[in-house]
Amino acid sequence: MQAAVTDYPTLYWHRLDEGRVQCDLCPRECKLKEGQQGLCFVRACHDGKVVLTTYGRSSGYCIDPIEKKPLNHYLPGTPVLSFGTAGCNLSCRFCQNWDMSKSREMDTLADAASPMEIAAKASQLGCRSVAFTYNDPVIFMEYAVDTAIACHAQGIRAVAVTAGYIMPEPRVEFYRHMDAANIDLKSFSDKFYHKLTGAHLQPVLDTLVYLKEQTSVWFELTTLLIPGENDSDEELSQMTRWVVANLGPDVPMHFSAFHPDWKMLNHPPTPAATLTRAREIALSNGVHHAYTGNVHDTAGGSTFCSGCGKLLIERDWYELGEWHLTPDGDCEYCGAACPGVFEEKPGDWGAKRMPVRMDGYL
């Protein structure tokens, strides 16, 4: 196995006065002195330049169902080789992957692989795609992009699971190499973003509009609903109306259940009824495909035709059941197109989760 690369050169930064540099990758615009790390932990000032310190190193690899990303309209039923690194450029107090995204320890990065090794392993294991997930791939952009390029050479697609918090110039380069994405739209309130993530809403909305208007990336949205924070009828209505008006009715929306974690242990879990209500609000405001997540809800997890209302793809958690799409991705009953990226037949990976090492299975 090739050794991991450290201090990988980056492009999006510039020099300031007094020996400092500014990282221009995300809207945080971290200003760093020699030896300092950005808030993300993985980008740092070394030798007067901003470098990526985690290139080639991962917190682990696992084959997941693509529906776990979650992506319900992208190659349903297929396996995706998933991995992340350490750190994050948001400071979400409710982070569900805090052991990786909040890690400040390099020991978290226990597995090493080059982009070509990742692509080869994905091909060997029959994965249709590779996902950059668990923590935000924006912060390890160079590693993600190089891996996407290597995967494309093997006929494997690249998926980004991200908060979409990125500056305009690197955004173009990053998404130029992605085939699909799930974007966390954490709230429709800048107050929420500032209070609970240390970030702002508008750059995320800008990313979504960019994806819709200027790319061919297939993307879906996820909102983790936290009781008393971002689950009011008013906010959900504002959010879903904005999505329909700015992104169109065919962008799928996922409403997921919060469970107490990280620095929000005193908040109650999200009731299943809240997710159902959010889904109903989205549908009533014109969203064609809205889903519930992190709960057992076959109706809320299944895909229905926006034309005739009949069941197209049945889901029980990550297991697929009935399938009523034509080979062209149209409704078998009325012929209406179902938005997404579909193959002639669904995959049969199911709900399996399989940890992987680059030198074989765990």
Secondary structure, 3 states (H helix, E strand, C coil): CCCCCCCEECCCEEECCCCCEEECCCCCCCEECCCCECCCCCEEEECCEEEECCCCEECEEEEEEHHHCCCCCECCCCEEEEEECCCCCCCCCCCCCHHHHCCCCHHHCCEECCHHHHHHHHHHCCCCEEEECCCCHHHHHHHHHHHHHHHHHCCCEEEEEECCCCCHHHHHHHHCCCCEEEEECCCCCHHHHHHHHCCCCHHHHHHHHHHHHHCCCEEEEEEEECCCCCCCHHHHHHHHHHHHHHCCCCCCEEEEECCCCCCCCCCCCCCHHHHHHHHHHHHHCCCCCEEEECCCCHHHHCEECCCCCCEEEEEECCEEEEECECCCCEECCCCCECCCECCCCCCCCCCCCEEEECCEEC
